[in-house]
Amino acid sequence: MEIRLLDGVGIRGDLGEQKLKTRTQECMLAVLALSPREPVSVGMLIDCLWSPDNPERRQARKPPSTIQTYAKHIRAALTRAGGDGAWLDGRSRPGFYLLAIDPMLVDYQRFLILAEAAQQSRDLDRFEEAFALWRGAPLVGLGGDWADRRREDMAARYRTLKEHHLGALLDSGHADRVLQELHVLVEHHPTDEFLLIGVRALSMLGRNIAVPAWMDRLTTLMRQIYGAEPLPGTLARAQHAAALPLPPTTLSPAIAVHGHTVAPVPAGSAAVAVENAVREHRQVTDRVLSKGFTGREWVLAEIDERLAGMSGGYVWVEGDAGVGKTALAAFLVRERGWVGHFAGVSRGATVRVGLQNLVGQLVRRWALEDIAPGAMVPEWAFTPEGFDVVLHAAAKRARVAGSPLVLVVDGADEAEVDGQPWGLPFVLPDGVFVVGTYRTGHPPPRAGGGQAVV
């Protein structure tokens, strides 16, 4: 048997989920389950259950007797789930209720016990076991001041323990795994500590060039969600953590990318000429548009409508094989002049070729001399982290020009995936859109930020 406080409140047993009749009964169960084996006064229960904004407050005409009724329903649910109704004790100490159960029978308590033990021992397996219990947000569906406060407390505890988990992963050399988790976490919980962990992970992987983009992303998210920015000390620590000793060789000048100075790159480092980076897509566009492009105006109109309703993000066009997805992408690239990439070009499904092609077009379109001095694009730009740097630089130029930046990618279902197809960013900068196609039944992974399917 298990009392659930994560992803809904309820009691689960061998016979399935045992639902309580009202949200207020669920709230009473949650109050008691968050303090197992500890007495909770009737007065405390009343304050927790019937805060002024709780819609059921007016129904509790005699709160103490209502609490007794709720206790009866909870005992019945415990019994139906295979437990013992006597676990909810309201007689041993008058005026108090106590849930006399093993804390390991409460999912949130079990999470805390396992995660805190893992924190002490740096045991990755125990961390994995603990975080597997976090199935969803805490106290879903409960309203009122008490539930709001406890929900935030529980989420904050989760974030703190996750920081320790990610630190243990880094200590064990799993920097790639850390970055994958951070890309999801920071969308809703950008914190100073997550910023520093990301910098450390990038540095461990030798991707210091991507640190400015990561710092910019976290700063932007913190402004949007909290109305605040990272502490000055955090930014200083991040810059210090990303610093690498320079090799004893002639260095090219440092470049500034969205407000940060990127470490100099040794002269003569591997680079690709812009004209060689760009893959000629006329072989695709001329072939698929040889008979024109008609009858799909409604698709174009819907794409335009989705783009107009978003500040940035992905718009995916789904369709069966042979319905004209590539022709649509070719039309957008040729007629609207949008930057594009097709999985159908030679080795076009690979991350390397996809990013190299897109980077070359962005550098050429937006004259990114700071990224590619002398029209030579450094190798780091063809990695997912490097592409993020290039995309932010191009987005800044596009905003100055008052123009949206749209990338067209065709055949995402065929593409090599590194987080996203072709290693595209999980979250796009403001004003940047990707219009992509994929075959029905093979959608790309869910990205952060705006996303729509046509």
PyMOL commands that set and color helices and strands:
alter all, ss='L'
color gray80, all
select helices_A, chain A and resi 23-33+42-49+57-59+63-80+85-87+103-105+107-121+124-131+145-171+175-185+192-204+208-226+232-242+274-277+282-288+297-308+325-336+351-366+373-375+379-382+384-401+412-414
alter helices_A, ss='H'
color red, helices_A
select strands_A, chain A and resi 2-4+10-13+16-18+40-41+88-89+96-99+255-257+260-262+271-273+313-319+339-342+376-378+405-410+432-439+450-453
alter strands_A, ss='S'
color yellow, strands_A
deselect
rebuild
show_as cartoon
